[in-house]
Structures are given as structure tokens and as C-alpha cells.
Amino acid sequence: MFKHFPILAAVSLLITSHTTLAAPTALTPHTAEYEVYYGSIELGRARYILEAPEGNLFKYRFDSDVGLLMLSDQRHIRSEFTLEGTDHLVPMRYSVERTGTGPGFREQAAFAKGQNVVHSRYKGERAKFPYDTELFDPLMVQLQFRLDMQADKETLHYSMVKEGEVDDYAFKIVGKERVNIDSGSYQTIKFEVIRDSKKRQTFFWMAPDLGYLPIRLSHFEKGSKQLDIKLLNYRFEPQNNTEQALVNEPAKNTQG
């Protein structure tokens, strides 16, 4: 269900304390929770957590628990990476554990940049890939995408080690759009995943004022909406003891 570029979406209200909270970036520690729908049927929830870095080591995690009737799917994804310069992320370790209806599986990848090799293991199958170009894992690439948007980069093309292969993904900006969901109304930029065929289309919306936090994602198969993901709530961690940021569920929006 989350095989395609797992950027999951929807957003809520940011309430600050008496001091002014610094504008968040993609690397500001935060938690974001989303509701996942199949058409109009709610399947469950998903959550992203970016922890405060330990020196230059960042840890990003994704957990989901969705189901329909007797079917269930739980996923736990972890990514560790470092920051090179001001806006370039370097992957180190990546892991996926899937349980639920049907066969479960695990995926692991270790990025040995000094040795110019990536070690991958997917469903018990081992593989090696040359690390002689820019590579990402499917989780932390979302943060790299957000950093690139904040830096006004025009090329949105990424290669990632995923399911025992190296896959290429490219994106284009569709335009600015105000998104109205249950948790609020937000000014966003709309993106589309570039594909050769229109039989499958994926759109997602991100809020520049929130460090390009994903607000919503919609996936279509042959023109019919299959997956709709909306942000339920989020929290940016305070930058010091005098700053706080909280999000309520549900919330009234005060953005212009």
C-alpha cells in the first residue's frame, strides 16, 4: 500500500507560546500523524518522527497500521543519515519491517560511502550496488526533497535503493493551491510524480511555511482515486526551553 513514493499527507494548526518560534525547516525535529483512506474508507493511521540529532547523526522513522475488513498491514521503517554542508543528506542505514495479512518481510540497506558500495537485503535476497553517484533511501529522501524546495532547486530527480533495486523518481511542480481538509486550510505547492503513463498518477501537497511539511497525498489508478492521505496533527519540537509548538486535533485554522 505504501510501495509508491511514501510521502504521506495532511496538516493542522500551529500554536506558539509567548515567544516567537523560529520558522521550521525540514530538519527541525517534529512528529506528523496522518489518516489513510481508500476512497472514502478510513484504513488507519501513519506517523513520521524526526528525532533531535545526536551530533551529526539524524534518525527518521515511519510507523503505519492500516487495515480493511480482515486485512491488515503494519510497517516500521527506520532511516539514519548525516548532514553534509547545509542541505545535502547522506544515507547510512535503512530498514523496513512489514507484518500483517500475508507474508511479512524485512528490508535492510547499509550505505558504505567510503567503500563506494551499498549492501542491500530484501526478503532474504542480498545485493550490492555501486555507490558512485548520489543515492538515497526511500524515507530520508523525503527530507532531502523538502530541503531542495527550501533551497529553490529546480531539478527534482532522485535515485534510491528500494526493494533490492535502484529506482529513479522525478517530480514536477504543478502550481500553488490552497488545500482545505478537516484539520485546516493551508497554502501549499502541488507536485506530481512524473511517469510515462497517465494510468497511474500521484499528487502531493506541501506547505512552504511549515518547512514543506506534506499536507496531503492522492494516488489514482486509471483515473480512480485509490489512496488519500491527510495530515491529522503535527508538532515541531521547541528550539530552546522558551519556545513551544503544539498542534490540536482537530484544530481551527488561523492562517491567511
Secondary structure in CASP SS format (residue, H / E / C, confidence):
PFRMAT SS
TARGET T0000
AUTHOR 0000-0000-0000
METHOD secondary structure of the structure
MODEL  1
M C 1.00
F C 1.00
K C 1.00
H C 1.00
F C 1.00
P C 1.00
I C 1.00
L C 1.00
A C 1.00
A C 1.00
V C 1.00
S C 1.00
L C 1.00
L C 1.00
I E 1.00
T E 1.00
S C 1.00
H C 1.00
T C 1.00
T C 1.00
L C 1.00
A C 1.00
A C 1.00
P C 1.00
T C 1.00
A C 1.00
L C 1.00
T C 1.00
P C 1.00
H E 1.00
T E 1.00
A E 1.00
E E 1.00
Y E 1.00
E E 1.00
V E 1.00
Y E 1.00
Y E 1.00
G C 1.00
S C 1.00
I E 1.00
E E 1.00
L E 1.00
G E 1.00
R E 1.00
A E 1.00
R E 1.00
Y E 1.00
I E 1.00
L E 1.00
E C 1.00
A C 1.00
P C 1.00
E E 1.00
G C 1.00
N C 1.00
L E 1.00
F E 1.00
K E 1.00
Y E 1.00
R E 1.00
F E 1.00
D E 1.00
S E 1.00
D E 1.00
V E 1.00
G E 1.00
L E 1.00
L C 1.00
M C 1.00
L E 1.00
S E 1.00
D E 1.00
Q E 1.00
R E 1.00
H E 1.00
I E 1.00
R E 1.00
S E 1.00
E E 1.00
F E 1.00
T E 1.00
L E 1.00
E E 1.00
G C 1.00
T C 1.00
D C 1.00
H E 1.00
L E 1.00
V E 1.00
P E 1.00
M E 1.00
R E 1.00
Y E 1.00
S E 1.00
V E 1.00
E E 1.00
R E 1.00
T E 1.00
G E 1.00
T C 1.00
G C 1.00
P C 1.00
G C 1.00
F E 1.00
R E 1.00
E E 1.00
Q E 1.00
A E 1.00
A E 1.00
F E 1.00
A E 1.00
K H 1.00
G H 1.00
Q H 1.00
N C 1.00
V E 1.00
V E 1.00
H E 1.00
S E 1.00
R E 1.00
Y E 1.00
K C 1.00
G C 1.00
E E 1.00
R E 1.00
A E 1.00
K E 1.00
F E 1.00
P E 1.00
Y C 1.00
D C 1.00
T C 1.00
E C 1.00
L C 1.00
F E 1.00
D C 1.00
P C 1.00
L C 1.00
M C 1.00
V H 1.00
Q H 1.00
L H 1.00
Q H 1.00
F H 1.00
R H 1.00
L H 1.00
D H 1.00
M H 1.00
Q H 1.00
A C 1.00
D C 1.00
K C 1.00
E C 1.00
T C 1.00
L C 1.00
H E 1.00
Y E 1.00
S E 1.00
M E 1.00
V E 1.00
K E 1.00
E C 1.00
G C 1.00
E E 1.00
V E 1.00
D E 1.00
D E 1.00
Y E 1.00
A E 1.00
F E 1.00
K E 1.00
I E 1.00
V E 1.00
G E 1.00
K E 1.00
E E 1.00
R E 1.00
V E 1.00
N E 1.00
I E 1.00
D C 1.00
S C 1.00
G E 1.00
S E 1.00
Y E 1.00
Q E 1.00
T E 1.00
I E 1.00
K E 1.00
F E 1.00
E E 1.00
V E 1.00
I C 1.00
R C 1.00
D C 1.00
S C 1.00
K C 1.00
K C 1.00
R E 1.00
Q E 1.00
T E 1.00
F E 1.00
F E 1.00
W E 1.00
M E 1.00
A E 1.00
P H 1.00
D H 1.00
L H 1.00
G C 1.00
Y C 1.00
L E 1.00
P E 1.00
I E 1.00
R E 1.00
L E 1.00
S E 1.00
H E 1.00
F E 1.00
E E 1.00
K C 1.00
G C 1.00
S E 1.00
K E 1.00
Q E 1.00
L E 1.00
D E 1.00
I E 1.00
K E 1.00
L E 1.00
L E 1.00
N E 1.00
Y E 1.00
R E 1.00
F E 1.00
E C 1.00
P C 1.00
Q C 1.00
N C 1.00
N C 1.00
T C 1.00
E C 1.00
Q C 1.00
A E 1.00
L E 1.00
V C 1.00
N C 1.00
E C 1.00
P C 1.00
A C 1.00
K C 1.00
N C 1.00
T C 1.00
Q C 1.00
G C 1.00
END
